[in-house]
Amino acid sequence: MNAMKRPIAVLVGISIVLLVGGPVSGQTPDPPAPQSPAASPGQTRIEELERRVRELESRLRELEAAAIKPLAPPPAPREPAPAQQMPPSLGLPTSVQESSTVSRTGPISGYMDFHLNKPEHEDAQLDFHRFVLLFNHSFSDRLRFVGELELEHAFVSGLEASGEVELEQAYLDFKVKPELNFRAGMVLAPVGIINERHEPPSFHGVERPFVDTFIIPTTWFDAGVGVHGTVGAGWQYRAYLMAPLDATRITAEEGLHEATQKGFASNVRNVAHTGRLEYVGVPGLNLGTSFWRGKTGFNFRRVDSRVGLFEFDGRYRAGRVAARGEFAQVFIDGAADLNDFLQRTAGVNPNIARQMRGFYVEPSIRPLPWIRHDVAAFVRYENFDTQFKMPEGVLPLKQFDRAAWVFGGSYFPDPDVVFKIDYSIIRNRSSLFRSVDSLNIGLGWWF
């Protein structure tokens, strides 16, 4: 409005000068001219000035009208594409809109959880387990970056027993159309329920399921490139080429848990193939299946070792009742040669199985719909055997054929904040080694 007032003031000033300056310049000592029918030069000058004043007044009215008229609001800025929500983390494909060159960084998000674990006959431990920050930036509607940085166990030092800092995601999404999009960078393996969505409010229990720890090595991430999209009515897919597992880090007790390369100078002499297909076309129902296949013997080239994994899962929710389940089986080709090689190099037979298997079922209920905040109770049965089938001539270690019952509850003071408590009862098939039960309490949130 101040900018509009300046030309108005200038025009008013010009008008005054013309009105005053004209007659003054015509004031001379000459006597008045005699009256005649023809207009005098002074009268003509006055009429010309009056005409100009009328024009200036008209122009002033136009400028005043323009200054009073409200300005049209500028167009709202285009919002960046949402981050992987799934998760964060998932980066599921969204509908591709008209391309834009607007570059915009989205808000920082993340999740945290800390636990109190009390194993049977042992001291309790309090651990700030995870502190995770997620970042996203849209270079345009068709090009987006997603990153996830995680600090585990609160403190990192050079000692092996300390925490870890991990770059779990750092990829670019190139959006072409809903059916076909490209992704490259540090990605999550699209295997199982938990690996792609593991924020604390998204699952029951303080700790992640055992199947998603020893059979599926959650959190499973590495360098990779691939495609993703939606097809048909409710079908979603992801398919990647990724760095393979390291066979020398497979163990009898923890299975594949430590076998991932995690993007640290990952050996890709032979890349692995992985993919997932999901059906989400029915409200409340999610069905999925996934696979992994790749050579793993790059550290001992004379041994042909491959790891294959097949998995299927389902989730269903109707009102206050929900259920989920998962089955996964691992196949290790060349397990006998792998055991022989590691025994000759390390002096101990690692007793690696040629097959590992795990599954769980988990019903849950939200029994108090009338209270202000949400409460859920659950029970989960798991069976996880990292010695399921052994190479010929090798006996299984029965203490690693395990089953667990987990009973617990979750309290949600906010949909994104959860207080958890559970009790885990673990049993194995060994008569010599006894498993340890534990009480677990946790607080987790995401934003």
KOLTORGU-419767 format. One record per residue (C-alpha): residue number from 1; residue in three letters; x, y, z. Coordinates in pm, whole numbers, plus 50000, padded with zeros to 5 digits. Example, Ala and Ser with C-alpha at 12.3 -4.5 7.8 and 13.67 -1.06 7.14 Angstrom:
BEGIN
REC    n  res   east  north     up
REC    1  ALA  51230  49550  50780
REC    2  SER  51367  49894  50714
END
This chain:
BEGIN
REC    n  res   east  north     up
REC    1  MET  50000  50000  50000
REC    2  ASN  50292  50239  50073
REC    3  ALA  50421  50176  49721
REC    4  MET  50086  50290  49578
REC    5  LYS  50081  50609  49791
REC    6  ARG  50408  50741  49643
REC    7  PRO  50282  50791  49281
REC    8  ILE  49962  50947  49419
REC    9  ALA  50161  51202  49618
REC   10  VAL  50376  51285  49315
REC   11  LEU  50068  51347  49099
REC   12  VAL  49913  51569  49367
REC   13  GLY  50235  51770  49384
REC   14  ILE  50245  51814  49005
REC   15  SER  49885  51935  49011
REC   16  ILE  49961  52200  49270
REC   17  VAL  50264  52323  49077
REC   18  LEU  50065  52347  48757
REC   19  LEU  49776  52529  48923
REC   20  VAL  49997  52773  49106
REC   21  GLY  50292  52803  48871
REC   22  GLY  50079  52875  48562
REC   23  PRO  49912  53194  48684
REC   24  VAL  50227  53319  48853
REC   25  SER  50425  53295  48531
REC   26  GLY  50150  53490  48357
REC   27  GLN  50150  53777  48612
REC   28  THR  50306  54073  48435
REC   29  PRO  50272  54454  48483
REC   30  ASP  50094  54479  48146
REC   31  PRO  49752  54639  48175
REC   32  PRO  49450  54420  48112
REC   33  ALA  49361  54377  47748
REC   34  PRO  49038  54521  47625
REC   35  GLN  48732  54295  47621
REC   36  SER  48676  54120  47289
REC   37  PRO  48477  53819  47169
REC   38  ALA  48803  53622  47110
REC   39  ALA  48954  53450  47417
REC   40  SER  49265  53605  47556
REC   41  PRO  49589  53402  47575
REC   42  GLY  49559  53392  47959
REC   43  GLN  49207  53250  47940
REC   44  THR  49325  52980  47699
REC   45  ARG  49608  52895  47938
REC   46  ILE  49364  52859  48231
REC   47  GLU  49134  52629  48030
REC   48  GLU  49432  52411  47934
REC   49  LEU  49535  52386  48299
REC   50  GLU  49180  52295  48405
REC   51  ARG  49172  52018  48142
REC   52  ARG  49497  51880  48272
REC   53  VAL  49369  51894  48631
REC   54  ARG  49060  51692  48530
REC   55  GLU  49284  51430  48368
REC   56  LEU  49502  51416  48679
REC   57  GLU  49195  51377  48903
REC   58  SER  49074  51089  48685
REC   59  ARG  49415  50924  48703
REC   60  LEU  49423  50971  49083
REC   61  ARG  49084  50800  49119
REC   62  GLU  49212  50503  48913
REC   63  LEU  49525  50473  49128
REC   64  GLU  49323  50497  49450
REC   65  ALA  49089  50221  49330
REC   66  ALA  49386  49999  49244
REC   67  ALA  49543  50064  49586
REC   68  ILE  49224  49974  49774
REC   69  LYS  49155  49656  49570
REC   70  PRO  49289  49350  49765
REC   71  LEU  49578  49174  49605
REC   72  ALA  49522  48816  49494
REC   73  PRO  49704  48571  49721
REC   74  PRO  50006  48403  49564
REC   75  PRO  49963  48038  49465
REC   76  ALA  50028  47792  49746
REC   77  PRO  50367  47625  49720
REC   78  ARG  50367  47267  49599
REC   79  GLU  50416  47024  49887
REC   80  PRO  50694  46768  49858
REC   81  ALA  50606  46403  49813
REC   82  PRO  50559  46228  50146
REC   83  ALA  50848  46027  50289
REC   84  GLN  50831  45651  50334
REC   85  GLN  50540  45611  50551
REC   86  MET  50512  45308  50569
REC   87  PRO  50772  45399  50714
REC   88  PRO  50982  45610  50662
REC   89  SER  51078  45440  50594
REC   90  LEU  50929  45229  50312
REC   91  GLY  50896  45487  50049
REC   92  LEU  50608  45310  49888
REC   93  PRO  50523  45443  49543
REC   94  THR  50270  45723  49526
REC   95  SER  50083  45860  49229
REC   96  VAL  50308  46060  49000
REC   97  GLN  50194  46416  48940
REC   98  GLU  50295  46677  48689
REC   99  SER  50667  46747  48712
REC  100  SER  50787  47051  48903
REC  101  THR  51126  47208  48947
REC  102  VAL  51051  47322  49304
REC  103  SER  51317  47192  49546
REC  104  ARG  51198  47142  49901
REC  105  THR  51331  46970  50213
REC  106  GLY  51067  46792  50417
REC  107  PRO  51048  46797  50798
REC  108  ILE  51285  46579  50998
REC  109  SER  51115  46273  51143
REC  110  GLY  51235  45974  51339
REC  111  TYR  51174  45726  51616
REC  112  MET  51330  45635  51951
REC  113  ASP  51292  45360  52208
REC  114  PHE  51454  45263  52534
REC  115  HIS  51414  44937  52724
REC  116  LEU  51439  44786  53068
REC  117  ASN  51531  44417  53032
REC  118  LYS  51536  44182  53334
REC  119  PRO  51659  43834  53237
REC  120  GLU  51584  43557  53481
REC  121  HIS  51847  43533  53763
REC  122  GLU  52038  43831  53620
REC  123  ASP  52058  44203  53692
REC  124  ALA  51822  44437  53510
REC  125  GLN  51962  44656  53235
REC  126  LEU  51834  44992  53114
REC  127  ASP  51929  45066  52754
REC  128  PHE  51843  45356  52524
REC  129  HIS  51825  45112  52238
REC  130  ARG  51766  45332  51933
REC  131  PHE  51776  45699  51838
REC  132  VAL  51683  45736  51471
REC  133  LEU  51645  46043  51250
REC  134  LEU  51490  46036  50904
REC  135  PHE  51537  46301  50638
REC  136  ASN  51370  46361  50304
REC  137  HIS  51419  46615  50030
REC  138  SER  51219  46657  49709
REC  139  PHE  51429  46798  49427
REC  140  SER  51108  46795  49222
REC  141  ASP  50786  46597  49208
REC  142  ARG  50973  46319  49029
REC  143  LEU  51302  46310  49221
REC  144  ARG  51321  46254  49596
REC  145  PHE  51588  46168  49855
REC  146  VAL  51524  45965  50174
REC  147  GLY  51782  45908  50448
REC  148  GLU  51783  45733  50785
REC  149  LEU  52061  45760  51043
REC  150  GLU  52051  45540  51354
REC  151  LEU  52241  45545  51682
REC  152  GLU  52211  45221  51880
REC  153  HIS  52276  45180  52254
REC  154  ALA  52338  45553  52312
REC  155  PHE  52720  45549  52317
REC  156  VAL  52977  45471  52049
REC  157  SER  53346  45405  52103
REC  158  GLY  53616  45194  51948
REC  159  LEU  53524  44896  52165
REC  160  GLU  53327  44615  52007
REC  161  ALA  53079  44604  52297
REC  162  SER  52970  44968  52253
REC  163  GLY  52687  45107  52045
REC  164  GLU  52673  45157  51670
REC  165  VAL  52601  45434  51424
REC  166  GLU  52439  45304  51107
REC  167  LEU  52326  45464  50783
REC  168  GLU  52024  45243  50724
REC  169  GLN  51875  45432  50430
REC  170  ALA  52010  45685  50182
REC  171  TYR  51849  45652  49843
REC  172  LEU  51706  45848  49553
REC  173  ASP  51362  45776  49415
REC  174  PHE  51310  45848  49043
REC  175  LYS  50934  45855  48988
REC  176  VAL  50817  45772  48636
REC  177  LYS  50460  45648  48677
REC  178  PRO  50269  45453  48944
REC  179  GLU  50352  45120  48779
REC  180  LEU  50727  45180  48741
REC  181  ASN  50967  45385  48953
REC  182  PHE  51342  45355  49015
REC  183  ARG  51538  45355  49341
REC  184  ALA  51914  45356  49406
REC  185  GLY  52139  45395  49711
REC  186  MET  52129  45240  50057
REC  187  VAL  51800  45052  50074
REC  188  LEU  51614  44817  50308
REC  189  ALA  51577  44459  50188
REC  190  PRO  51205  44414  50116
REC  191  VAL  51180  44092  50321
REC  192  GLY  50920  44025  50589
REC  193  ILE  50694  44247  50797
REC  194  ILE  50935  44415  51037
REC  195  ASN  51238  44494  50821
REC  196  GLU  51072  44776  50629
REC  197  ARG  50850  44899  50911
REC  198  HIS  51001  44868  51257
REC  199  GLU  50899  45187  51438
REC  200  PRO  50799  45102  51800
REC  201  PRO  50426  45189  51769
REC  202  SER  50392  44960  51463
REC  203  PHE  50440  44626  51642
REC  204  HIS  50368  44465  51979
REC  205  GLY  50641  44358  52219
REC  206  VAL  50939  44546  52354
REC  207  GLU  51189  44358  52136
REC  208  ARG  51139  44264  51773
REC  209  PRO  51023  43906  51704
REC  210  PHE  51294  43638  51721
REC  211  VAL  51211  43524  51367
REC  212  ASP  51282  43878  51247
REC  213  THR  51617  43872  51426
REC  214  PHE  51781  43535  51356
REC  215  ILE  51604  43406  51042
REC  216  ILE  51544  43746  50879
REC  217  PRO  51834  43969  50993
REC  218  THR  51638  44283  51077
REC  219  THR  51738  44558  51021
REC  220  TRP  51865  44432  50685
REC  221  PHE  52005  44709  50466
REC  222  ASP  52278  44746  50205
REC  223  ALA  52369  44919  49880
REC  224  GLY  52130  44842  49597
REC  225  VAL  51929  44952  49297
REC  226  GLY  51587  44847  49176
REC  227  VAL  51228  44924  49082
REC  228  HIS  50900  44960  49270
REC  229  GLY  50542  45044  49191
REC  230  THR  50173  44961  49214
REC  231  VAL  49992  44744  48962
REC  232  GLY  49633  44639  48925
REC  233  ALA  49388  44680  49210
REC  234  GLY  49582  44679  49535
REC  235  TRP  49909  44512  49429
REC  236  GLN  50246  44661  49523
REC  237  TYR  50591  44535  49438
REC  238  ARG  50960  44607  49503
REC  239  ALA  51252  44433  49329
REC  240  TYR  51621  44514  49390
REC  241  LEU  51974  44409  49310
REC  242  MET  52172  44433  49634
REC  243  ALA  52507  44348  49787
REC  244  PRO  52510  43983  49901
REC  245  LEU  52546  43834  50248
REC  246  ASP  52883  43729  50388
REC  247  ALA  52882  43351  50447
REC  248  THR  53174  43368  50690
REC  249  ARG  52953  43557  50938
REC  250  ILE  52667  43304  50946
REC  251  THR  52656  43127  51284
REC  252  ALA  52481  42828  51440
REC  253  GLU  52325  43037  51719
REC  254  GLU  52227  43364  51548
REC  255  GLY  52173  43244  51193
REC  256  LEU  52189  43531  50943
REC  257  HIS  52180  43806  51208
REC  258  GLU  52540  43925  51157
REC  259  ALA  52582  43821  50792
REC  260  THR  52487  44152  50625
REC  261  GLN  52763  44378  50484
REC  262  LYS  52575  44700  50574
REC  263  GLY  52713  44903  50285
REC  264  PHE  53065  44911  50427
REC  265  ALA  53289  44841  50123
REC  266  SER  53030  44580  50024
REC  267  ASN  53167  44309  49796
REC  268  VAL  52947  44285  49486
REC  269  ARG  53144  44036  49277
REC  270  ASN  52810  43854  49262
REC  271  VAL  52503  44065  49336
REC  272  ALA  52198  43925  49514
REC  273  HIS  51838  43940  49395
REC  274  THR  51548  44025  49625
REC  275  GLY  51186  44124  49588
REC  276  ARG  50849  44153  49756
REC  277  LEU  50488  44139  49636
REC  278  GLU  50202  44267  49853
REC  279  TYR  49826  44270  49824
REC  280  VAL  49643  44553  50005
REC  281  GLY  49319  44560  49806
REC  282  VAL  49091  44460  50097
REC  283  PRO  49050  44704  50392
REC  284  GLY  49226  44573  50701
REC  285  LEU  49406  44294  50512
REC  286  ASN  49770  44288  50403
REC  287  LEU  49925  43979  50245
REC  288  GLY  50288  43961  50136
REC  289  THR  50558  43730  50011
REC  290  SER  50928  43797  49958
REC  291  PHE  51250  43627  49856
REC  292  TRP  51629  43666  49860
REC  293  ARG  51890  43482  49654
REC  294  GLY  52261  43541  49613
REC  295  LYS  52613  43399  49625
REC  296  THR  52783  43453  49959
REC  297  GLY  53130  43294  49929
REC  298  PHE  53331  43590  49804
REC  299  ASN  53576  43549  50095
REC  300  PHE  53666  43193  49986
REC  301  ARG  53637  43166  49611
REC  302  ARG  53697  42792  49595
REC  303  VAL  53367  42729  49779
REC  304  ASP  53038  42783  49597
REC  305  SER  52806  42908  49869
REC  306  ARG  52464  43057  49808
REC  307  VAL  52190  43177  50041
REC  308  GLY  51824  43166  49947
REC  309  LEU  51532  43286  50159
REC  310  PHE  51160  43246  50105
REC  311  GLU  50902  43423  50322
REC  312  PHE  50529  43491  50337
REC  313  ASP  50325  43689  50588
REC  314  GLY  49982  43827  50661
REC  315  ARG  49816  44092  50874
REC  316  TYR  49447  44144  50940
REC  317  ARG  49249  44384  51155
REC  318  ALA  48873  44403  51208
REC  319  GLY  48751  44646  51471
REC  320  ARG  48923  44576  51803
REC  321  VAL  49070  44240  51697
REC  322  ALA  49389  44193  51494
REC  323  ALA  49626  43914  51397
REC  324  ARG  49954  43876  51215
REC  325  GLY  50179  43589  51120
REC  326  GLU  50499  43516  50931
REC  327  PHE  50687  43213  50797
REC  328  ALA  51047  43222  50671
REC  329  GLN  51290  42953  50559
REC  330  VAL  51658  42988  50469
REC  331  PHE  51850  42760  50231
REC  332  ILE  52231  42757  50238
REC  333  ASP  52387  42579  49941
REC  334  GLY  52738  42450  50003
REC  335  ALA  52696  42445  50384
REC  336  ALA  52920  42136  50415
REC  337  ASP  53205  42302  50224
REC  338  LEU  53151  42621  50423
REC  339  ASN  53184  42436  50755
REC  340  ASP  53495  42258  50631
REC  341  PHE  53661  42580  50514
REC  342  LEU  53585  42768  50837
REC  343  GLN  53705  42477  51050
REC  344  ARG  54038  42466  50864
REC  345  THR  54087  42843  50891
REC  346  ALA  53951  42906  51243
REC  347  GLY  54006  42566  51403
REC  348  VAL  53640  42528  51510
REC  349  ASN  53350  42381  51316
REC  350  PRO  53081  42654  51309
REC  351  ASN  52805  42392  51262
REC  352  ILE  52618  42599  51004
REC  353  ALA  52291  42438  50894
REC  354  ARG  52187  42389  50535
REC  355  GLN  51835  42504  50625
REC  356  MET  51695  42739  50892
REC  357  ARG  51328  42796  50962
REC  358  GLY  51111  43025  51169
REC  359  PHE  50748  43127  51206
REC  360  TYR  50517  43308  51445
REC  361  VAL  50150  43387  51499
REC  362  GLU  50027  43683  51703
REC  363  PRO  49663  43762  51786
REC  364  SER  49585  44084  51970
REC  365  ILE  49282  44269  52102
REC  366  ARG  49203  44620  52215
REC  367  PRO  48969  44534  52503
REC  368  LEU  48885  44880  52640
REC  369  PRO  48724  45087  52361
REC  370  TRP  48553  45323  52606
REC  371  ILE  48870  45467  52760
REC  372  ARG  49029  45781  52625
REC  373  HIS  49361  45621  52528
REC  374  ASP  49418  45298  52339
REC  375  VAL  49522  44977  52514
REC  376  ALA  49609  44647  52348
REC  377  ALA  49686  44297  52478
REC  378  PHE  49867  44033  52272
REC  379  VAL  50022  43689  52279
REC  380  ARG  50281  43566  52032
REC  381  TYR  50406  43213  51971
REC  382  GLU  50737  43177  51786
REC  383  ASN  50941  42884  51664
REC  384  PHE  51289  42959  51532
REC  385  ASP  51538  42686  51450
REC  386  THR  51879  42785  51315
REC  387  GLN  51971  42410  51301
REC  388  PHE  51664  42295  51113
REC  389  LYS  51840  42070  50860
REC  390  MET  52210  41993  50870
REC  391  PRO  52467  41889  50607
REC  392  GLU  52526  41517  50582
REC  393  GLY  52729  41386  50876
REC  394  VAL  52676  41696  51094
REC  395  LEU  52458  41676  51405
REC  396  PRO  52233  41972  51500
REC  397  LEU  52291  42166  51820
REC  398  LYS  51957  42124  51997
REC  399  GLN  51992  42438  52210
REC  400  PHE  51940  42642  51893
REC  401  ASP  51607  42477  51813
REC  402  ARG  51395  42721  52013
REC  403  ALA  51036  42825  52079
REC  404  ALA  50904  43128  52264
REC  405  TRP  50578  43250  52415
REC  406  VAL  50556  43627  52456
REC  407  PHE  50267  43776  52659
REC  408  GLY  50221  44148  52693
REC  409  GLY  50037  44472  52647
REC  410  SER  50073  44810  52482
REC  411  TYR  49938  45144  52605
REC  412  PHE  49909  45433  52356
REC  413  PRO  49872  45777  52522
REC  414  ASP  49903  45903  52163
REC  415  PRO  49884  45701  51839
REC  416  ASP  50257  45769  51787
REC  417  VAL  50369  45698  52145
REC  418  VAL  50359  45356  52311
REC  419  PHE  50441  45213  52653
REC  420  LYS  50507  44837  52631
REC  421  ILE  50547  44553  52877
REC  422  ASP  50589  44181  52810
REC  423  TYR  50721  43856  52951
REC  424  SER  50913  43616  52725
REC  425  ILE  50927  43244  52797
REC  426  ILE  51191  43070  52583
REC  427  ARG  51246  42696  52559
REC  428  ASN  51486  42478  52355
REC  429  ARG  51521  42108  52282
REC  430  SER  51849  42061  52462
REC  431  SER  51870  41873  52793
REC  432  LEU  52199  42044  52878
REC  433  PHE  52141  42411  52802
REC  434  ARG  51855  42604  52957
REC  435  SER  51707  42913  52795
REC  436  VAL  51652  43233  52992
REC  437  ASP  51311  43397  53038
REC  438  SER  51288  43775  53070
REC  439  LEU  51067  44064  53174
REC  440  ASN  51083  44358  52934
REC  441  ILE  50952  44713  52966
REC  442  GLY  50985  44976  52695
REC  443  LEU  50885  45324  52585
REC  444  GLY  50890  45416  52217
REC  445  TRP  50768  45693  51991
REC  446  TRP  50794  45828  51642
REC  447  PHE  50722  46169  51490
END
